[in-house]
Amino acid sequence: MSIVNDKSCSWINDLSSRANIKILSQDKHCDWLIIGAGYTGLSAARKLGELHPNKEIILVDAQQAGEGASSRNSGYLVDTTLREGFASNKDLENFKKKANIYELGIQVVKKFIKEHQVDCDWNECGKFYASSNNKDESILKNFSETLTKLGFEHNFFSNSELKKRLGTSFYNIALHTKGGILLHPGKLVRAMIDTLPENVQLFENTSLLKWEATNDKVKCYFKNGTIHSQKIIFATNGFLKSLGIKKNYNFPLTLTASMTRSLSNEEFKSIGEPKEWGVLSVRQMGATIRMTKDKRILIRNTAEVHNPLKMTKMDLDKRSFKQKIGIKKRFPQLPDDIIQSSWSGIVSRSRNSSQIFEKIDTNVFVAGCYNGSGIGVGTLFGEQIAIKASNESSNEIDIIERREKPTWLPPQPFLNLGVRVRLMFERIRSESDL
Ligand SMILES: Cc1cc2nc3c(=O)[nH]c(=O)nc-3n(C[C@H](O)[C@H](O)[C@H](O)COP(=O)(O)OP(=O)(O)OC[C@H]3O[C@@H](n4cnc5c(N)ncnc54)[C@H](O)[C@@H]3O)c2cc1C
């Protein structure tokens, strides 16, 4: 399997290129092997390095470390995700358990950036759930009731207030949650690479082709060698299913996003010079849209079942066109040709939006499936799966293990068919806010 990514993600292009990329070229033995070097794998490696300073730890990625979804996302470190209301107290209880995990995720990222003095454009400006459709007020009111019950600070915004705050009159109603954070995802993941402990060896452009677990070892096959390890952690998120891991409990989705160049001073003035903000859609498939601190606009308005290994230039161009329209609808005064880059990324989803965190065989551990909210949770799960795999315990593990577990998915072709129909339905429901 080779992962071929577009080379045009603005977040990645903002960073300096890295030297000393090592590719696996011979057989190796180690104590710990981690597959996947995004937030999850890098955090697992960092924690294992701390816990076992004298052990050999190898971290492998099929592409350059951090260049998967971890630097291709929209940069919302979330405290909550929108729910339209609950059928029972059990649902409310599950929402609370999830919010507890998000809170731990925020804390762990905060701790990391403080300890390593990371500049990742951290902004505790909260996030908006906004809609152009007044009918969505009832959804937001239900959500507000939940937030009030659980003690999350939030406010409602009207069209005129939103125009001032966001620089667009597109939205009619919004709920702002105070607790969300906006950041530069590429800078965050790069810092995780730069601060890997010394006893972690990183091999990049090294794709795991096949693996087998015997009683006391795991053997992994790559193009130019094998790695024998005592224990393995899978941190491949959107690629868990293609490696045969928890394949009846998670599936990949491809998201695409575009980013404009920085607006000129005149362009920025024409939209009222708003401060940095982030909007998530009230409708599931509506656009995520963000104004960055350096006056760029990011938009994501697609989620699809797509071959996860490759998106062609033509496929990407089609999606970029939809994003251009999404920006134009909100900011008609801006020029047509301001999109600087478009890219795709793969996430992992489960049926009930729950995450995977478990031991799946004697020496085999897995963390992933963050349902599109993996900045904080990925960082948290990476560290905690390392602790769990070291046979140690923590309060965080207790909280993580209290969550609802992912539920079973039907086999192919029913799964893809079901997901496609659901996405199509959600897209129609979200049409006005794409
Ligand atoms: C467009 C987009 C917007 C998003 N927005 C947000 C957001 O605003 N907030 C948020 O919290 N989350 C968001 N997400 C989700 C978030 O990016 C992911 O949840 C997070 O990156 C997961 O981190 P990870 O380390 O588990 O996985 P990844 O970052 O996907 O890392 C997995 C790594 O595994 C590697 N790999 C896969 N297969 C193999 C193999 N066979 N051999 C070796 N290596 C392999 C991949 O190359 C990849 O680098 C978004 C995602 C996308 C794509």
The ligand as an SDF file (V2000), in Angstrom:
LIG
                    3D

 53 58  0  0  0  0  0  0  0  0999 V2000
  -10.0420   18.0050    6.4130 C   0  0  0  0  0  0  0  0  0  0  0  0
  -10.0360   17.5420    7.8500 C   0  0  0  0  0  0  0  0  0  0  0  0
  -10.4960   18.3890    8.8500 C   0  0  0  0  0  0  0  0  0  0  0  0
  -10.4690   17.9800   10.1900 C   0  0  0  0  0  0  0  0  0  0  0  0
  -10.7690   18.8860   11.1680 N   0  0  0  0  0  0  0  0  0  0  0  0
  -10.5670   18.5740   12.4630 C   0  0  0  0  0  0  0  0  0  0  0  0
  -10.7070   19.5530   13.4720 C   0  0  0  0  0  0  0  0  0  0  0  0
  -10.9700   20.7240   13.1930 O   0  0  0  0  0  0  0  0  0  0  0  0
  -10.5360   19.1750   14.7620 N   0  0  0  0  0  0  0  0  0  0  0  0
  -10.1770   17.9060   15.1080 C   0  0  0  0  0  0  0  0  0  0  0  0
  -10.0330   17.6270   16.3060 O   0  0  0  0  0  0  0  0  0  0  0  0
   -9.9820   16.9620   14.1670 N   0  0  0  0  0  0  0  0  0  0  0  0
  -10.1630   17.2660   12.8570 C   0  0  0  0  0  0  0  0  0  0  0  0
   -9.9360   16.3260   11.8850 N   0  0  0  0  0  0  0  0  0  0  0  0
   -9.5870   14.9610   12.3000 C   0  0  0  0  0  0  0  0  0  0  0  0
   -8.1330   14.8480   12.7810 C   0  0  0  0  0  0  0  0  0  0  0  0
   -7.2660   15.3630   11.8170 O   0  0  0  0  0  0  0  0  0  0  0  0
   -7.8060   13.3710   13.0530 C   0  0  0  0  0  0  0  0  0  0  0  0
   -8.7430   12.8590   13.9620 O   0  0  0  0  0  0  0  0  0  0  0  0
   -6.4110   13.2270   13.6420 C   0  0  0  0  0  0  0  0  0  0  0  0
   -5.4490   13.7270   12.7460 O   0  0  0  0  0  0  0  0  0  0  0  0
   -6.1170   11.7780   13.9480 C   0  0  0  0  0  0  0  0  0  0  0  0
   -4.7540   11.6640   14.2760 O   0  0  0  0  0  0  0  0  0  0  0  0
   -4.0420   10.2700   14.1300 P   0  0  0  0  0  0  0  0  0  0  0  0
   -2.6340   10.4320   14.5180 O   0  0  0  0  0  0  0  0  0  0  0  0
   -4.8240    9.2220   14.8470 O   0  0  0  0  0  0  0  0  0  0  0  0
   -4.1900    9.9010   12.5830 O   0  0  0  0  0  0  0  0  0  0  0  0
   -3.4450   10.5070   11.2920 P   0  0  0  0  0  0  0  0  0  0  0  0
   -3.0380   11.8940   11.4690 O   0  0  0  0  0  0  0  0  0  0  0  0
   -4.3240   10.1480   10.1410 O   0  0  0  0  0  0  0  0  0  0  0  0
   -2.1280    9.6400   11.2580 O   0  0  0  0  0  0  0  0  0  0  0  0
   -2.1500    8.2980   10.8820 C   0  0  0  0  0  0  0  0  0  0  0  0
   -0.8510    8.0070   10.1590 C   0  0  0  0  0  0  0  0  0  0  0  0
   -0.8140    6.6190    9.8620 O   0  0  0  0  0  0  0  0  0  0  0  0
   -0.0730    6.4730    8.6760 C   0  0  0  0  0  0  0  0  0  0  0  0
   -0.3550    5.1670    8.0850 N   0  0  0  0  0  0  0  0  0  0  0  0
   -1.5250    4.7250    7.5800 C   0  0  0  0  0  0  0  0  0  0  0  0
   -1.3760    3.4840    7.0970 N   0  0  0  0  0  0  0  0  0  0  0  0
   -0.0780    3.1180    7.2960 C   0  0  0  0  0  0  0  0  0  0  0  0
    0.6900    1.9730    7.0090 C   0  0  0  0  0  0  0  0  0  0  0  0
    0.1670    0.8980    6.3840 N   0  0  0  0  0  0  0  0  0  0  0  0
    2.0020    1.9420    7.3570 N   0  0  0  0  0  0  0  0  0  0  0  0
    2.5550    3.0130    7.9920 C   0  0  0  0  0  0  0  0  0  0  0  0
    1.8770    4.1190    8.2900 N   0  0  0  0  0  0  0  0  0  0  0  0
    0.5750    4.1840    7.9540 C   0  0  0  0  0  0  0  0  0  0  0  0
   -0.5520    7.6290    7.8130 C   0  0  0  0  0  0  0  0  0  0  0  0
    0.3940    7.9410    6.8010 O   0  0  0  0  0  0  0  0  0  0  0  0
   -0.7360    8.7470    8.8220 C   0  0  0  0  0  0  0  0  0  0  0  0
    0.3530    9.6350    8.8740 O   0  0  0  0  0  0  0  0  0  0  0  0
  -10.0040   16.6770   10.5260 C   0  0  0  0  0  0  0  0  0  0  0  0
   -9.5370   15.8260    9.5270 C   0  0  0  0  0  0  0  0  0  0  0  0
   -9.5440   16.2490    8.2040 C   0  0  0  0  0  0  0  0  0  0  0  0
   -9.0150   15.3120    7.1410 C   0  0  0  0  0  0  0  0  0  0  0  0
  1  2  1  0
  2  3  1  0
  2 52  2  0
  3  4  2  0
  4  5  1  0
  4 50  1  0
  5  6  2  0
  6  7  1  0
  6 13  1  0
  7  8  2  0
  7  9  1  0
  9 10  1  0
 10 11  2  0
 10 12  1  0
 12 13  2  0
 13 14  1  0
 14 15  1  0
 14 50  1  0
 15 16  1  0
 16 17  1  0
 16 18  1  0
 18 19  1  0
 18 20  1  0
 20 21  1  0
 20 22  1  0
 22 23  1  0
 23 24  1  0
 24 25  2  0
 24 26  1  0
 24 27  1  0
 27 28  1  0
 28 29  2  0
 28 30  1  0
 28 31  1  0
 31 32  1  0
 32 33  1  0
 33 34  1  0
 33 48  1  0
 34 35  1  0
 35 36  1  0
 35 46  1  0
 36 37  1  0
 36 45  1  0
 37 38  2  0
 38 39  1  0
 39 40  1  0
 39 45  2  0
 40 41  1  0
 40 42  2  0
 42 43  1  0
 43 44  2  0
 44 45  1  0
 46 47  1  0
 46 48  1  0
 48 49  1  0
 50 51  2  0
 51 52  1  0
 52 53  1  0
M  END
$$$$
